Amino acid sequence: MPIDTIIMSTIDYIYSKYIYYMKKSLIVLLAFCFCLHGIAQVKDSKKSDKILKEYADNGCKCVDSINTYNKTKEEIAIALNRCIDAQAGAYQLSSKLMNIDLSDTAMKAGGKRKEDN
């Protein structure tokens, strides 16, 4: 066999093994990234679910405390609306505050505090 044929077949073999292992590595890397992404989402939803449950319980207590005796439907609807608005507003505010990054890198930019608009 000529030396050129041996060299080319060796190069082809090495290249095919290289491609095989690169594909395998890429699949493992992608699987790891998807798992990591899924774990990160679970942590945030637990905090959000806890806050939502707390405000929902508070809203139920507020609705239960409404006195409906000798009141018109409009007065009852206004009282219900106040309970729902108070809890919904508090939930929205706390969920926005929960998403703020308070790390040193987010707070400082060149020794100054970063202003959010």
DSSP file (Angstrom, degrees, kcal/mol; ACC not computed):
  #  RESIDUE AA STRUCTURE BP1 BP2  ACC     N-H-->O    O-->H-N    N-H-->O    O-->H-N    TCO  KAPPA ALPHA  PHI   PSI    X-CA   Y-CA   Z-CA
    1    1 A M              0   0    0      0, 0.0     2,-0.0     0, 0.0     5,-0.0   0.000 360.0 360.0 360.0 135.9    0.0    0.0    0.0
    2    2 A P     >  -     0   0    0      0, 0.0     4,-1.5     0, 0.0     3,-0.3  -0.332 360.0-120.2 -68.9 155.0    1.3    3.4   -0.8
    3    3 A I  H  > S+     0   0    0      1,-0.2     4,-2.4     2,-0.2     5,-0.2   0.818 110.6  60.6 -65.6 -32.9    2.1    5.8    2.1
    4    4 A D  H  > S+     0   0    0      1,-0.2     4,-2.4     2,-0.2    -1,-0.2   0.899 104.6  48.7 -62.7 -41.2   -0.4    8.4    0.8
    5    5 A T  H  > S+     0   0    0     -3,-0.3     4,-2.3     2,-0.2    -1,-0.2   0.889 111.6  49.4 -66.2 -40.3   -3.3    5.9    1.2
    6    6 A I  H  X S+     0   0    0     -4,-1.5     4,-2.1     2,-0.2    -2,-0.2   0.917 112.5  47.4 -65.7 -44.0   -2.2    4.9    4.7
    7    7 A I  H  X S+     0   0    0     -4,-2.4     4,-2.6     2,-0.2    -2,-0.2   0.923 113.3  47.9 -63.7 -45.2   -1.9    8.6    5.8
    8    8 A M  H  X S+     0   0    0     -4,-2.4     4,-2.6     1,-0.2    -2,-0.2   0.900 112.1  48.7 -65.4 -41.1   -5.3    9.5    4.3
    9    9 A S  H  X S+     0   0    0     -4,-2.3     4,-2.2     2,-0.2    -1,-0.2   0.879 112.4  49.3 -67.5 -35.8   -7.0    6.5    5.9
   10   10 A T  H  X S+     0   0    0     -4,-2.1     4,-2.6     2,-0.2    -2,-0.2   0.914 111.9  48.2 -66.9 -42.7   -5.4    7.3    9.3
   11   11 A I  H  X S+     0   0    0     -4,-2.6     4,-2.7     2,-0.2    -2,-0.2   0.919 111.8  49.7 -63.4 -43.5   -6.6   10.9    9.0
   12   12 A D  H  X S+     0   0    0     -4,-2.6     4,-2.5     2,-0.2    -2,-0.2   0.901 111.7  48.9 -61.2 -41.8  -10.1    9.8    8.0
   13   13 A Y  H  X S+     0   0    0     -4,-2.2     4,-2.1     2,-0.2    -2,-0.2   0.931 113.4  45.7 -64.5 -46.3  -10.2    7.5   11.0
   14   14 A I  H  X S+     0   0    0     -4,-2.6     4,-2.4     1,-0.2    -2,-0.2   0.911 113.7  49.9 -63.5 -42.6   -9.0   10.1   13.4
   15   15 A Y  H  X S+     0   0    0     -4,-2.7     4,-2.6     1,-0.2    -2,-0.2   0.907 109.8  50.2 -64.0 -42.3  -11.4   12.7   12.0
   16   16 A S  H  X S+     0   0    0     -4,-2.5     4,-2.1     2,-0.2    -1,-0.2   0.893 112.7  46.7 -65.6 -38.5  -14.4   10.3   12.2
   17   17 A K  H  X S+     0   0    0     -4,-2.1     4,-2.5     2,-0.2     5,-0.2   0.885 111.4  52.7 -67.3 -39.2  -13.5    9.5   15.9
   18   18 A Y  H  X S+     0   0    0     -4,-2.4     4,-2.3     2,-0.2    -2,-0.2   0.940 111.0  45.8 -61.4 -48.1  -13.1   13.3   16.6
   19   19 A I  H  X S+     0   0    0     -4,-2.6     4,-2.5     2,-0.2     5,-0.2   0.900 111.6  53.4 -61.8 -42.0  -16.5   14.0   15.1
   20   20 A Y  H  X S+     0   0    0     -4,-2.1     4,-2.0     1,-0.2    -2,-0.2   0.935 112.6  42.6 -59.8 -48.3  -18.1   11.1   17.1
   21   21 A Y  H  X S+     0   0    0     -4,-2.5     4,-2.5     2,-0.2    -1,-0.2   0.834 112.4  53.8 -71.2 -32.1  -16.7   12.4   20.4
   22   22 A M  H  X S+     0   0    0     -4,-2.3     4,-2.5    -5,-0.2    -1,-0.2   0.908 109.5  48.3 -67.0 -41.3  -17.6   16.0   19.7
   23   23 A K  H  X S+     0   0    0     -4,-2.5     4,-2.3     2,-0.2    -2,-0.2   0.918 112.8  48.5 -62.5 -42.8  -21.2   15.0   19.0
   24   24 A K  H  X S+     0   0    0     -4,-2.0     4,-2.2    -5,-0.2    -2,-0.2   0.917 112.3  48.2 -62.8 -44.2  -21.3   13.0   22.2
   25   25 A S  H  X S+     0   0    0     -4,-2.5     4,-2.5     1,-0.2    -2,-0.2   0.894 110.7  51.5 -64.0 -40.5  -19.8   15.9   24.1
   26   26 A L  H  X S+     0   0    0     -4,-2.5     4,-2.6     2,-0.2    -1,-0.2   0.899 109.2  50.2 -64.3 -41.4  -22.3   18.3   22.6
   27   27 A I  H  X S+     0   0    0     -4,-2.3     4,-2.3     2,-0.2    -2,-0.2   0.920 112.4  47.0 -63.3 -43.8  -25.2   16.1   23.5
   28   28 A V  H  X S+     0   0    0     -4,-2.2     4,-2.2     2,-0.2    -2,-0.2   0.908 112.8  49.8 -64.6 -42.0  -24.0   15.8   27.1
   29   29 A L  H  X S+     0   0    0     -4,-2.5     4,-2.3     2,-0.2    -2,-0.2   0.918 111.5  47.9 -63.2 -44.9  -23.4   19.5   27.4
   30   30 A L  H  X S+     0   0    0     -4,-2.6     4,-2.4     2,-0.2    -2,-0.2   0.902 110.8  51.2 -64.2 -40.8  -26.9   20.3   26.0
   31   31 A A  H  X S+     0   0    0     -4,-2.3     4,-2.1     1,-0.2    -1,-0.2   0.910 110.5  49.7 -62.2 -41.3  -28.5   17.9   28.4
   32   32 A F  H  X S+     0   0    0     -4,-2.2     4,-2.6     2,-0.2    -2,-0.2   0.912 110.2  50.3 -63.1 -43.3  -26.7   19.5   31.3
   33   33 A C  H  X S+     0   0    0     -4,-2.3     4,-2.5     1,-0.2    -2,-0.2   0.904 110.2  49.3 -63.6 -41.7  -27.8   23.0   30.2
   34   34 A F  H  X S+     0   0    0     -4,-2.4     4,-2.1     2,-0.2    -1,-0.2   0.904 112.6  47.9 -64.7 -40.3  -31.4   21.9   30.0
   35   35 A C  H  X S+     0   0    0     -4,-2.1     4,-2.1     2,-0.2    -2,-0.2   0.916 112.3  49.1 -65.3 -42.5  -31.3   20.3   33.4
   36   36 A L  H  X S+     0   0    0     -4,-2.6     4,-2.1     1,-0.2    -2,-0.2   0.897 110.5  50.8 -63.8 -40.8  -29.6   23.4   34.9
   37   37 A H  H  X S+     0   0    0     -4,-2.5     4,-1.6     1,-0.2    -1,-0.2   0.902 110.0  50.2 -63.9 -41.2  -32.2   25.7   33.3
   38   38 A G  H  X S+     0   0    0     -4,-2.1     4,-1.4     1,-0.2    -2,-0.2   0.878 109.8  50.2 -65.4 -38.5  -35.1   23.6   34.7
   39   39 A I  H  X S+     0   0    0     -4,-2.1     4,-1.4     1,-0.2    -1,-0.2   0.890 107.7  53.7 -67.4 -39.4  -33.6   23.6   38.2
   40   40 A A  H  X S+     0   0    0     -4,-2.1     4,-1.2     1,-0.2    -1,-0.2   0.872 107.6  51.0 -64.1 -36.6  -33.2   27.4   38.1
   41   41 A Q  H  X S+     0   0    0     -4,-1.6     4,-1.8     1,-0.2    -1,-0.2   0.848 104.4  57.5 -69.7 -33.9  -36.9   27.9   37.2
   42   42 A V  H  X S+     0   0    0     -4,-1.4     4,-1.6     1,-0.2    -1,-0.2   0.892 102.2  54.6 -65.4 -39.7  -38.1   25.7   40.0
   43   43 A K  H  X S+     0   0    0     -4,-1.4     4,-1.3     1,-0.2    -1,-0.2   0.920 109.3  46.4 -62.7 -45.0  -36.4   27.8   42.7
   44   44 A D  H  X S+     0   0    0     -4,-1.2     4,-2.2     1,-0.2    -1,-0.2   0.878 109.4  54.0 -66.6 -37.9  -38.0   31.0   41.6
   45   45 A S  H  X S+     0   0    0     -4,-1.8     4,-2.9     1,-0.2    -1,-0.2   0.820 102.5  58.3 -69.8 -28.8  -41.5   29.5   41.3
   46   46 A K  H  X S+     0   0    0     -4,-1.6     4,-2.1     2,-0.2    -1,-0.2   0.931 109.3  43.9 -65.1 -44.0  -41.3   28.2   44.9
   47   47 A K  H  X S+     0   0    0     -4,-1.3     4,-2.2     2,-0.2    -2,-0.2   0.930 116.1  47.5 -64.4 -44.7  -40.8   31.7   46.3
   48   48 A S  H  X S+     0   0    0     -4,-2.2     4,-2.6     1,-0.2    -2,-0.2   0.893 111.4  50.7 -64.9 -40.4  -43.5   33.1   44.0
   49   49 A D  H  X S+     0   0    0     -4,-2.9     4,-2.5     2,-0.2    -1,-0.2   0.884 109.3  51.3 -65.1 -37.9  -45.9   30.3   45.0
   50   50 A K  H  X S+     0   0    0     -4,-2.1     4,-2.0     2,-0.2    -2,-0.2   0.925 112.7  45.0 -64.6 -44.5  -45.3   30.9   48.7
   51   51 A I  H  X S+     0   0    0     -4,-2.2     4,-2.3     2,-0.2     5,-0.2   0.915 112.9  51.1 -65.7 -42.7  -46.0   34.6   48.3
   52   52 A L  H  X S+     0   0    0     -4,-2.6     4,-2.4     1,-0.2    -2,-0.2   0.908 109.6  50.2 -61.6 -42.0  -49.1   34.0   46.1
   53   53 A K  H  X S+     0   0    0     -4,-2.5     4,-2.4     2,-0.2    -1,-0.2   0.906 109.7  51.4 -62.7 -41.6  -50.5   31.6   48.7
   54   54 A E  H  X S+     0   0    0     -4,-2.0     4,-2.2     1,-0.2    -2,-0.2   0.934 113.4  43.0 -62.2 -46.9  -50.0   34.1   51.5
   55   55 A Y  H  X S+     0   0    0     -4,-2.3     4,-2.3     2,-0.2    -1,-0.2   0.841 112.3  53.8 -70.9 -32.0  -51.8   36.9   49.6
   56   56 A A  H  X S+     0   0    0     -4,-2.4     4,-2.3    -5,-0.2    -1,-0.2   0.914 109.4  48.6 -66.0 -41.7  -54.5   34.5   48.5
   57   57 A D  H  X S+     0   0    0     -4,-2.4     4,-2.3     2,-0.2    -2,-0.2   0.920 111.7  49.4 -62.4 -43.3  -55.1   33.5   52.1
   58   58 A N  H  X S+     0   0    0     -4,-2.2     4,-2.1     1,-0.2    -2,-0.2   0.893 110.4  51.1 -62.8 -39.2  -55.2   37.1   53.2
   59   59 A G  H  X S+     0   0    0     -4,-2.3     4,-2.4     2,-0.2    -2,-0.2   0.897 109.3  50.3 -64.5 -40.5  -57.7   37.9   50.4
   60   60 A C  H  X S+     0   0    0     -4,-2.3     4,-2.6     2,-0.2    -2,-0.2   0.903 110.3  49.9 -64.0 -41.0  -59.9   35.0   51.5
   61   61 A K  H  X S+     0   0    0     -4,-2.3     4,-1.4     2,-0.2    -1,-0.2   0.896 110.8  50.0 -63.9 -39.1  -59.9   36.3   55.1
   62   62 A C  H  < S+     0   0    0     -4,-2.1     4,-0.3     2,-0.2    -2,-0.2   0.918 112.0  46.9 -65.2 -43.4  -60.7   39.8   53.9
   63   63 A V  H >< S+     0   0    0     -4,-2.4     3,-1.2     1,-0.2    -2,-0.2   0.892 110.6  53.2 -65.8 -39.4  -63.7   38.5   51.8
   64   64 A D  H 3< S+     0   0    0     -4,-2.6    -1,-0.2     1,-0.2    -2,-0.2   0.803 103.7  57.6 -65.2 -28.1  -64.9   36.3   54.7
   65   65 A S  T 3< S+     0   0    0     -4,-1.4     2,-0.3    -5,-0.2    -1,-0.2   0.527  79.2 112.3 -81.9  -4.9  -64.9   39.4   57.0
   66   66 A I    <   -     0   0    0     -3,-1.2     2,-0.6    -4,-0.3    10,-0.0  -0.540  65.0-138.1 -73.1 127.5  -67.3   41.4   54.8
   67   67 A N        +     0   0    0     -2,-0.3    -2,-0.1     1,-0.1    -1,-0.1  -0.774  23.3 178.7 -86.4 120.1  -70.6   41.9   56.5
   68   68 A T    >   +     0   0    0     -2,-0.6     3,-1.2     2,-0.0     2,-0.3   0.423  38.4 120.6-102.8  -0.2  -73.4   41.3   53.9
   69   69 A Y  T 3  S-     0   0    0      1,-0.3     3,-0.1     0, 0.0    -2,-0.1  -0.504  89.1  -5.4 -71.6 129.2  -76.4   41.9   56.2
   70   70 A N  T 3  S+     0   0    0     -2,-0.3     2,-0.4     1,-0.2    -1,-0.3   0.830 104.5 126.4  56.9  38.7  -78.6   44.8   55.0
   71   71 A K    <   -     0   0    0     -3,-1.2    -1,-0.2     3,-0.0     2,-0.1  -0.941  58.2-121.4-123.5 148.9  -76.2   45.8   52.2
   72   72 A T     >  -     0   0    0     -2,-0.4     4,-2.1     1,-0.1     5,-0.2  -0.344  31.0-107.2 -79.2 166.9  -77.0   46.2   48.5
   73   73 A K  H  > S+     0   0    0      1,-0.2     4,-2.5     2,-0.2     5,-0.2   0.859 120.4  55.3 -62.1 -35.0  -75.2   44.2   45.8
   74   74 A E  H  > S+     0   0    0      2,-0.2     4,-2.2     1,-0.2    -1,-0.2   0.904 107.1  48.6 -66.2 -41.3  -73.2   47.3   44.8
   75   75 A E  H  > S+     0   0    0      2,-0.2     4,-2.0     1,-0.2    -1,-0.2   0.902 113.2  47.5 -65.8 -40.2  -71.9   47.8   48.4
   76   76 A I  H  X S+     0   0    0     -4,-2.1     4,-2.5     2,-0.2    -2,-0.2   0.911 111.3  51.3 -65.5 -41.6  -70.9   44.2   48.6
   77   77 A A  H  X S+     0   0    0     -4,-2.5     4,-2.4     1,-0.2    -2,-0.2   0.882 109.0  51.0 -63.5 -38.3  -69.2   44.4   45.2
   78   78 A I  H  X S+     0   0    0     -4,-2.2     4,-2.1     2,-0.2    -1,-0.2   0.911 110.8  48.3 -65.3 -42.1  -67.3   47.5   46.3
   79   79 A A  H  X S+     0   0    0     -4,-2.0     4,-2.0     2,-0.2    -2,-0.2   0.910 112.7  48.1 -65.1 -42.2  -66.1   45.7   49.5
   80   80 A L  H  X S+     0   0    0     -4,-2.5     4,-2.5     1,-0.2     5,-0.2   0.911 109.9  53.2 -61.9 -42.1  -65.0   42.7   47.5
   81   81 A N  H  X S+     0   0    0     -4,-2.4     4,-2.8     1,-0.2     5,-0.2   0.890 107.3  51.4 -62.0 -39.8  -63.2   44.9   45.0
   82   82 A R  H  X S+     0   0    0     -4,-2.1     4,-2.4     2,-0.2    -1,-0.2   0.918 110.5  48.6 -63.4 -43.5  -61.3   46.6   47.8
   83   83 A C  H  X S+     0   0    0     -4,-2.0     4,-1.9     2,-0.2     5,-0.2   0.940 115.0  44.1 -61.6 -46.9  -60.1   43.2   49.2
   84   84 A I  H  X S+     0   0    0     -4,-2.5     4,-2.7     1,-0.2     5,-0.2   0.919 113.9  49.8 -66.5 -44.0  -59.0   41.9   45.8
   85   85 A D  H  X S+     0   0    0     -4,-2.8     4,-2.5    -5,-0.2     5,-0.2   0.899 109.7  51.4 -62.2 -41.1  -57.3   45.2   44.8
   86   86 A A  H  X S+     0   0    0     -4,-2.4     4,-1.8    -5,-0.2    -1,-0.2   0.930 115.9  39.8 -63.7 -45.2  -55.4   45.4   48.1
   87   87 A Q  H  X S+     0   0    0     -4,-1.9     4,-2.3    -5,-0.2    -2,-0.2   0.882 115.7  50.6 -73.9 -37.7  -54.0   41.8   47.8
   88   88 A A  H  X S+     0   0    0     -4,-2.7     4,-2.5    -5,-0.2    -2,-0.2   0.917 111.9  48.0 -66.4 -42.2  -53.4   42.0   44.1
   89   89 A G  H  X S+     0   0    0     -4,-2.5     4,-2.2    -5,-0.2    -2,-0.2   0.911 112.3  48.7 -63.3 -42.7  -51.4   45.2   44.4
   90   90 A A  H  X S+     0   0    0     -4,-1.8     4,-2.4    -5,-0.2    -1,-0.2   0.895 112.0  49.6 -65.0 -39.7  -49.4   43.8   47.3
   91   91 A Y  H  X S+     0   0    0     -4,-2.3     4,-2.5     2,-0.2     5,-0.2   0.922 110.7  49.2 -64.9 -44.1  -48.6   40.6   45.3
   92   92 A Q  H  X S+     0   0    0     -4,-2.5     4,-1.9     1,-0.2    -2,-0.2   0.920 112.9  47.7 -62.1 -42.9  -47.5   42.6   42.3
   93   93 A L  H  X S+     0   0    0     -4,-2.2     4,-2.3     1,-0.2    -2,-0.2   0.929 113.8  46.1 -64.5 -45.5  -45.3   44.8   44.3
   94   94 A S  H  X S+     0   0    0     -4,-2.4     4,-2.0     1,-0.2    -1,-0.2   0.860 110.8  52.5 -69.2 -33.6  -43.7   41.9   46.2
   95   95 A S  H  X S+     0   0    0     -4,-2.5     4,-0.9     2,-0.2    -1,-0.2   0.872 111.3  47.4 -69.5 -34.1  -43.1   39.9   43.0
   96   96 A K  H  < S+     0   0    0     -4,-1.9     3,-0.4    -5,-0.2     4,-0.3   0.905 112.8  48.4 -69.6 -40.4  -41.4   42.8   41.4
   97   97 A L  H >< S+     0   0    0     -4,-2.3     3,-1.1     1,-0.2    -2,-0.2   0.833 105.7  59.1 -67.5 -31.4  -39.2   43.4   44.5
   98   98 A M  H 3< S+     0   0    0     -4,-2.0    -1,-0.2     1,-0.2    -2,-0.2   0.804 102.1  54.3 -66.3 -29.0  -38.4   39.7   44.6
   99   99 A N  T 3< S+     0   0    0     -4,-0.9     2,-0.3    -3,-0.4    -1,-0.2   0.449  81.8 110.1 -87.2  -0.5  -36.9   39.9   41.1
  100  100 A I    <   -     0   0    0     -3,-1.1     2,-0.7    -4,-0.3    -3,-0.0  -0.601  67.8-133.4 -78.3 133.8  -34.5   42.8   41.9
  101  101 A D        +     0   0    0     -2,-0.3    -2,-0.1     1,-0.1    -1,-0.1  -0.789  24.2 179.9 -89.3 117.4  -30.8   41.7   42.0
  102  102 A L        +     0   0    0     -2,-0.7    -1,-0.1     4,-0.1    -2,-0.0   0.138  34.9 128.2-104.8  18.7  -29.2   43.1   45.1
  103  103 A S  S  > S-     0   0    0      1,-0.1     4,-1.9     4,-0.0     3,-0.3  -0.269  72.9-108.9 -71.5 163.4  -25.7   41.7   44.5
  104  104 A D  H  > S+     0   0    0      1,-0.2     4,-2.1     2,-0.2    -1,-0.1   0.859 117.5  54.8 -62.2 -36.5  -22.6   44.0   44.7
  105  105 A T  H  4 S+     0   0    0      1,-0.2    -1,-0.2     2,-0.2    -3,-0.0   0.846 111.2  44.7 -69.0 -32.0  -22.1   43.8   40.9
  106  106 A A  H  4 S+     0   0    0     -3,-0.3     8,-0.3     1,-0.2    -1,-0.2   0.813 115.6  47.6 -79.0 -29.5  -25.6   45.0   40.2
  107  107 A M  H  < S+     0   0    0     -4,-1.9     7,-1.6     6,-0.1     2,-0.4   0.812 110.8  51.7 -81.3 -30.8  -25.5   47.7   42.8
  108  108 A K  E  <  +A  113   0A   0     -4,-2.1     2,-0.4     5,-0.2     5,-0.2  -0.885  49.1 174.8-116.5 138.5  -22.2   49.3   41.9
  109  109 A A  E >  S-A  112   0A   0      3,-2.9     3,-0.8    -2,-0.4    -4,-0.0  -0.837  86.3 -22.5-136.5  98.6  -20.9   50.4   38.6
  110  110 A G  T 3  S-     0   0    0     -2,-0.4     3,-0.1     1,-0.2    -2,-0.0   0.846 127.3 -50.4  69.8  34.0  -17.5   52.1   39.0
  111  111 A G  T 3  S+     0   0    0      1,-0.3     2,-0.3     0, 0.0    -1,-0.2   0.384 120.8 102.2  86.2  -4.9  -18.1   52.9   42.7
  112  112 A K  E <  S-A  109   0A   0     -3,-0.8    -3,-2.9     1,-0.0     2,-0.3  -0.810  78.5-107.4-111.6 153.2  -21.5   54.5   42.0
  113  113 A R  E     -A  108   0A   0     -2,-0.3     2,-0.4    -5,-0.2    -5,-0.2  -0.609  35.7-119.7 -78.5 135.7  -24.9   53.0   42.5
  114  114 A K        -     0   0    0     -7,-1.6     2,-0.5    -2,-0.3    -1,-0.1  -0.617  23.4-139.3 -78.5 129.8  -26.6   52.1   39.3
  115  115 A E        -     0   0    0     -2,-0.4     2,-0.4     2,-0.0    -1,-0.0  -0.794  11.3-150.1 -92.5 126.0  -29.9   54.0   38.8
  116  116 A D              0   0    0     -2,-0.5     0, 0.0     1,-0.1     0, 0.0  -0.791 360.0 360.0 -94.5 136.8  -32.8   52.0   37.4
  117  117 A N              0   0    0     -2,-0.4    -1,-0.1     0, 0.0    -2,-0.0   0.427 360.0 360.0 -94.6 360.0  -35.4   53.8   35.4
